[in-house]
Amino acid sequence: LIYEETRGVLKVFLENVIRDAVTHTEHTKRKTVTATVVFYLP
């Protein structure tokens, strides 16, 4: 049960981080999502 809850929370967190990183990358008219973008967004 704890594993399933943790997995669900991690999935939602990663989906949000990836979505924000892609949105930021598209907004800045770049074609590559870099680790720097992912690191500084949250």
C-alpha distance matrix in Angstrom:
0.0 3.8 5.4 5.2 6.4 8.7 9.9 10.7 12.5 14.3 15.4 16.9 18.5 20.1 21.3 23.0 24.6 25.8 27.2 29.0 30.4 31.7 33.2 34.9 36.2 37.7 39.2 41.0 42.2 40.8 39.4 37.1 34.0 34.4 32.2 34.3 33.4 29.6 30.0 32.1 30.5 27.5
3.8 0.0 3.8 5.5 5.1 6.1 8.4 9.9 10.6 12.1 14.1 15.5 16.4 18.2 19.9 21.3 22.5 24.1 25.7 27.1 28.4 30.1 31.6 32.9 34.4 36.1 37.4 39.0 40.5 38.9 37.8 35.3 32.0 32.1 29.6 31.6 30.9 27.1 27.1 29.3 27.9 24.7
5.4 3.8 0.0 3.8 5.5 5.2 6.0 8.6 10.0 10.5 12.0 14.3 15.3 16.3 18.1 20.0 20.9 22.1 24.0 25.7 26.6 28.1 30.0 31.4 32.4 34.2 35.8 37.3 38.5 36.8 35.4 32.8 29.6 29.8 27.4 29.7 29.1 25.3 25.6 28.0 26.8 23.9
5.2 5.5 3.8 0.0 3.8 5.5 5.0 6.1 8.7 9.9 10.4 12.4 14.2 15.3 16.4 18.5 20.0 20.9 22.4 24.4 25.6 26.8 28.4 30.2 31.4 32.7 34.4 36.2 37.3 35.8 34.3 32.1 29.0 29.7 27.7 29.9 28.9 25.1 25.9 28.2 26.4 23.7
6.4 5.1 5.5 3.8 0.0 3.8 5.4 5.1 6.2 8.6 9.8 10.8 12.3 14.3 15.4 16.8 18.5 20.0 21.2 22.8 24.4 25.9 27.1 28.7 30.3 31.7 33.0 34.9 36.3 35.0 34.0 31.7 28.5 29.0 26.9 28.7 27.5 23.9 24.4 26.3 24.4 21.4
8.7 6.1 5.2 5.5 3.8 0.0 3.8 5.4 5.2 6.1 8.5 10.0 10.5 12.1 14.1 15.5 16.4 18.1 19.9 21.2 22.3 24.1 25.7 26.9 28.3 30.1 31.5 32.9 34.4 32.9 31.9 29.4 26.0 26.2 23.8 25.7 24.9 21.1 21.4 23.5 22.0 19.0
9.9 8.4 6.0 5.0 5.4 3.8 0.0 3.8 5.6 5.2 6.1 8.7 9.9 10.5 12.1 14.3 15.3 16.3 18.1 20.0 20.9 22.2 24.1 25.6 26.7 28.3 30.0 31.5 32.7 31.0 29.7 27.3 24.1 24.7 22.6 24.9 23.9 20.2 21.0 23.4 21.8 19.2
10.7 9.9 8.6 6.1 5.1 5.4 3.8 0.0 3.8 5.5 5.1 6.3 8.6 10.0 10.6 12.5 14.4 15.4 16.5 18.5 20.0 21.2 22.5 24.4 25.8 27.0 28.5 30.5 31.6 30.4 29.2 27.2 24.1 25.0 23.3 25.3 23.8 20.2 21.4 23.3 21.1 18.5
12.5 10.6 10.0 8.7 6.2 5.2 5.6 3.8 0.0 3.8 5.4 5.3 6.2 8.6 9.9 10.8 12.4 14.3 15.4 16.7 18.4 20.1 21.2 22.6 24.3 25.9 27.0 28.8 30.3 29.2 28.4 26.3 22.9 23.5 21.5 23.1 21.6 18.1 18.8 20.4 18.3 15.4
14.3 12.1 10.5 9.9 8.6 6.1 5.2 5.5 3.8 0.0 3.8 5.5 5.0 6.1 8.5 9.9 10.5 12.0 14.0 15.3 16.3 18.1 19.8 21.0 22.2 24.1 25.5 26.9 28.4 26.8 25.9 23.4 20.1 20.5 18.4 20.3 19.1 15.4 16.2 18.3 16.6 14.1
15.4 14.1 12.0 10.4 9.8 8.5 6.1 5.1 5.4 3.8 0.0 3.8 5.5 5.3 6.1 8.6 10.0 10.5 12.1 14.2 15.3 16.4 18.1 19.9 21.0 22.3 24.1 25.8 26.8 25.4 24.2 22.1 19.0 20.1 18.6 20.8 19.1 15.6 17.2 19.3 17.2 15.2
16.9 15.5 14.3 12.4 10.8 10.0 8.7 6.3 5.3 5.5 3.8 0.0 3.8 5.5 5.1 6.2 8.7 10.0 10.5 12.3 14.2 15.4 16.4 18.3 19.9 21.1 22.3 24.4 25.7 24.8 24.0 22.2 19.0 20.3 19.1 20.7 18.5 15.3 16.9 18.3 15.6 13.5
18.5 16.4 15.3 14.2 12.3 10.5 9.9 8.6 6.2 5.0 5.5 3.8 0.0 3.8 5.5 5.2 6.2 8.6 9.9 10.7 12.3 14.3 15.4 16.5 18.3 20.0 21.1 22.7 24.4 23.3 22.8 20.7 17.2 17.9 16.2 17.5 15.7 12.3 13.5 14.9 12.5 10.1
20.1 18.2 16.3 15.3 14.3 12.1 10.5 10.0 8.6 6.1 5.3 5.5 3.8 0.0 3.8 5.4 5.0 6.0 8.4 9.8 10.4 12.1 14.0 15.2 16.2 18.1 19.7 21.1 22.3 20.8 19.9 17.6 14.3 15.2 13.7 15.6 13.9 10.4 12.2 14.3 12.2 10.8
21.3 19.9 18.1 16.4 15.4 14.1 12.1 10.6 9.9 8.5 6.1 5.1 5.5 3.8 0.0 3.8 5.6 5.2 6.0 8.5 9.9 10.6 12.1 14.1 15.3 16.4 18.1 20.0 21.0 19.9 19.0 17.3 14.3 16.1 15.5 17.3 14.8 11.9 14.5 15.9 13.2 12.3
23.0 21.3 20.0 18.5 16.8 15.5 14.3 12.5 10.8 9.9 8.6 6.2 5.2 5.4 3.8 0.0 3.8 5.5 5.1 6.1 8.5 9.9 10.4 12.1 14.1 15.3 16.3 18.3 19.9 19.2 19.0 17.5 14.3 15.8 15.2 16.1 13.3 10.7 13.0 13.6 10.4 9.4
24.6 22.5 20.9 20.0 18.5 16.4 15.3 14.4 12.4 10.5 10.0 8.7 6.2 5.0 5.6 3.8 0.0 3.8 5.5 5.2 6.1 8.6 9.9 10.5 12.1 14.2 15.2 16.6 18.3 17.1 17.0 15.0 11.4 12.4 11.4 12.4 9.9 7.0 9.3 10.4 7.6 7.1
25.8 24.1 22.1 20.9 20.0 18.1 16.3 15.4 14.3 12.0 10.5 10.0 8.6 6.0 5.2 5.5 3.8 0.0 3.8 5.5 5.1 6.1 8.5 9.8 10.4 12.2 14.1 15.4 16.4 15.0 14.2 12.4 9.2 11.0 11.0 12.7 10.0 7.6 10.9 12.3 9.9 10.5
27.2 25.7 24.0 22.4 21.2 19.9 18.1 16.5 15.4 14.0 12.1 10.5 9.9 8.4 6.0 5.1 5.5 3.8 0.0 3.8 5.5 5.2 6.1 8.6 9.9 10.6 12.1 14.3 15.3 14.7 14.3 13.4 10.7 13.3 13.8 14.9 11.6 10.0 13.3 13.8 10.7 11.4
29.0 27.1 25.7 24.4 22.8 21.2 20.0 18.5 16.7 15.3 14.2 12.3 10.7 9.8 8.5 6.1 5.2 5.5 3.8 0.0 3.8 5.5 5.0 6.1 8.5 9.9 10.4 12.3 14.2 13.8 14.4 13.4 10.4 12.3 12.7 12.8 9.2 8.2 11.1 10.8 7.3 8.7
30.4 28.4 26.6 25.6 24.4 22.3 20.9 20.0 18.4 16.3 15.3 14.2 12.3 10.4 9.9 8.5 6.1 5.1 5.5 3.8 0.0 3.8 5.5 5.1 6.1 8.6 9.8 10.7 12.3 11.1 11.4 9.9 6.6 8.5 9.3 9.7 6.2 5.7 9.2 9.4 7.1 9.4
31.7 30.1 28.1 26.8 25.9 24.1 22.2 21.2 20.1 18.1 16.4 15.4 14.3 12.1 10.6 9.9 8.6 6.1 5.2 5.5 3.8 0.0 3.8 5.5 5.0 6.1 8.5 10.0 10.5 9.6 9.2 8.7 6.6 9.8 11.6 12.4 9.1 9.1 12.8 13.1 10.7 13.0
33.2 31.6 30.0 28.4 27.1 25.7 24.1 22.5 21.2 19.8 18.1 16.4 15.4 14.0 12.1 10.4 9.9 8.5 6.1 5.0 5.5 3.8 0.0 3.8 5.5 5.2 6.1 8.7 9.8 10.3 11.0 11.3 9.6 12.5 14.2 14.2 10.5 11.0 14.3 13.6 10.7 13.1
34.9 32.9 31.4 30.2 28.7 26.9 25.6 24.4 22.6 21.0 19.9 18.3 16.5 15.2 14.1 12.1 10.5 9.8 8.6 6.1 5.1 5.5 3.8 0.0 3.8 5.5 5.0 6.3 8.6 8.8 10.6 10.5 8.6 10.6 12.4 11.5 7.8 9.4 12.2 10.9 8.6 11.8
36.2 34.4 32.4 31.4 30.3 28.3 26.7 25.8 24.3 22.2 21.0 19.9 18.3 16.2 15.3 14.1 12.1 10.4 9.9 8.5 6.1 5.0 5.5 3.8 0.0 3.8 5.5 5.3 6.3 5.4 6.8 6.9 6.0 8.6 11.3 11.0 7.8 9.9 13.0 12.4 11.0 14.3
37.7 36.1 34.2 32.7 31.7 30.1 28.3 27.0 25.9 24.1 22.3 21.1 20.0 18.1 16.4 15.3 14.2 12.2 10.6 9.9 8.6 6.1 5.2 5.5 3.8 0.0 3.8 5.5 4.9 5.9 7.1 8.9 9.0 12.1 15.0 14.8 11.6 13.3 16.6 15.8 13.9 17.0
39.2 37.4 35.8 34.4 33.0 31.5 30.0 28.5 27.0 25.5 24.1 22.3 21.1 19.7 18.1 16.3 15.2 14.1 12.1 10.4 9.8 8.5 6.1 5.0 5.5 3.8 0.0 3.8 5.4 7.7 10.2 11.7 11.4 13.8 16.4 15.4 12.0 14.2 16.9 15.4 13.4 16.6
41.0 39.0 37.3 36.2 34.9 32.9 31.5 30.5 28.8 26.9 25.8 24.4 22.7 21.1 20.0 18.3 16.6 15.4 14.3 12.3 10.7 10.0 8.7 6.3 5.3 5.5 3.8 0.0 3.8 5.6 9.0 10.4 10.5 12.2 15.0 13.6 10.9 13.8 16.2 14.6 13.5 17.2
42.2 40.5 38.5 37.3 36.3 34.4 32.7 31.6 30.3 28.4 26.8 25.7 24.4 22.3 21.0 19.9 18.3 16.4 15.3 14.2 12.3 10.5 9.8 8.6 6.3 4.9 5.4 3.8 0.0 3.8 6.7 9.3 10.8 13.0 16.4 15.7 13.2 15.9 18.6 17.6 16.5 20.1
40.8 38.9 36.8 35.8 35.0 32.9 31.0 30.4 29.2 26.8 25.4 24.8 23.3 20.8 19.9 19.2 17.1 15.0 14.7 13.8 11.1 9.6 10.3 8.8 5.4 5.9 7.7 5.6 3.8 0.0 3.8 5.8 7.8 9.8 13.4 13.2 11.2 13.8 16.6 16.2 15.6 19.2
39.4 37.8 35.4 34.3 34.0 31.9 29.7 29.2 28.4 25.9 24.2 24.0 22.8 19.9 19.0 19.0 17.0 14.2 14.3 14.4 11.4 9.2 11.0 10.6 6.8 7.1 10.2 9.0 6.7 3.8 0.0 3.8 6.9 9.6 13.3 14.0 12.3 14.2 17.3 17.7 17.0 20.2
37.1 35.3 32.8 32.1 31.7 29.4 27.3 27.2 26.3 23.4 22.1 22.2 20.7 17.6 17.3 17.5 15.0 12.4 13.4 13.4 9.9 8.7 11.3 10.5 6.9 8.9 11.7 10.4 9.3 5.8 3.8 0.0 3.8 6.1 9.7 11.0 9.8 11.3 14.3 15.3 15.1 18.1
34.0 32.0 29.6 29.0 28.5 26.0 24.1 24.1 22.9 20.1 19.0 19.0 17.2 14.3 14.3 14.3 11.4 9.2 10.7 10.4 6.6 6.6 9.6 8.6 6.0 9.0 11.4 10.5 10.8 7.8 6.9 3.8 0.0 3.8 6.9 8.4 6.7 7.6 10.8 12.0 11.7 14.5
34.4 32.1 29.8 29.7 29.0 26.2 24.7 25.0 23.5 20.5 20.1 20.3 17.9 15.2 16.1 15.8 12.4 11.0 13.3 12.3 8.5 9.8 12.5 10.6 8.6 12.1 13.8 12.2 13.0 9.8 9.6 6.1 3.8 0.0 3.8 5.3 5.4 6.7 8.8 10.4 11.2 14.0
32.2 29.6 27.4 27.7 26.9 23.8 22.6 23.3 21.5 18.4 18.6 19.1 16.2 13.7 15.5 15.2 11.4 11.0 13.8 12.7 9.3 11.6 14.2 12.4 11.3 15.0 16.4 15.0 16.4 13.4 13.3 9.7 6.9 3.8 0.0 3.8 5.4 5.1 6.0 8.6 10.1 12.2
34.3 31.6 29.7 29.9 28.7 25.7 24.9 25.3 23.1 20.3 20.8 20.7 17.5 15.6 17.3 16.1 12.4 12.7 14.9 12.8 9.7 12.4 14.2 11.5 11.0 14.8 15.4 13.6 15.7 13.2 14.0 11.0 8.4 5.3 3.8 0.0 3.8 5.5 5.0 6.1 8.5 11.2
33.4 30.9 29.1 28.9 27.5 24.9 23.9 23.8 21.6 19.1 19.1 18.5 15.7 13.9 14.8 13.3 9.9 10.0 11.6 9.2 6.2 9.1 10.5 7.8 7.8 11.6 12.0 10.9 13.2 11.2 12.3 9.8 6.7 5.4 5.4 3.8 0.0 3.8 5.5 5.5 6.1 9.4
29.6 27.1 25.3 25.1 23.9 21.1 20.2 20.2 18.1 15.4 15.6 15.3 12.3 10.4 11.9 10.7 7.0 7.6 10.0 8.2 5.7 9.1 11.0 9.4 9.9 13.3 14.2 13.8 15.9 13.8 14.2 11.3 7.6 6.7 5.1 5.5 3.8 0.0 3.8 5.7 5.6 7.5
30.0 27.1 25.6 25.9 24.4 21.4 21.0 21.4 18.8 16.2 17.2 16.9 13.5 12.2 14.5 13.0 9.3 10.9 13.3 11.1 9.2 12.8 14.3 12.2 13.0 16.6 16.9 16.2 18.6 16.6 17.3 14.3 10.8 8.8 6.0 5.0 5.5 3.8 0.0 3.8 5.8 7.0
32.1 29.3 28.0 28.2 26.3 23.5 23.4 23.3 20.4 18.3 19.3 18.3 14.9 14.3 15.9 13.6 10.4 12.3 13.8 10.8 9.4 13.1 13.6 10.9 12.4 15.8 15.4 14.6 17.6 16.2 17.7 15.3 12.0 10.4 8.6 6.1 5.5 5.7 3.8 0.0 3.8 6.0
30.5 27.9 26.8 26.4 24.4 22.0 21.8 21.1 18.3 16.6 17.2 15.6 12.5 12.2 13.2 10.4 7.6 9.9 10.7 7.3 7.1 10.7 10.7 8.6 11.0 13.9 13.4 13.5 16.5 15.6 17.0 15.1 11.7 11.2 10.1 8.5 6.1 5.6 5.8 3.8 0.0 3.8
27.5 24.7 23.9 23.7 21.4 19.0 19.2 18.5 15.4 14.1 15.2 13.5 10.1 10.8 12.3 9.4 7.1 10.5 11.4 8.7 9.4 13.0 13.1 11.8 14.3 17.0 16.6 17.2 20.1 19.2 20.2 18.1 14.5 14.0 12.2 11.2 9.4 7.5 7.0 6.0 3.8 0.0
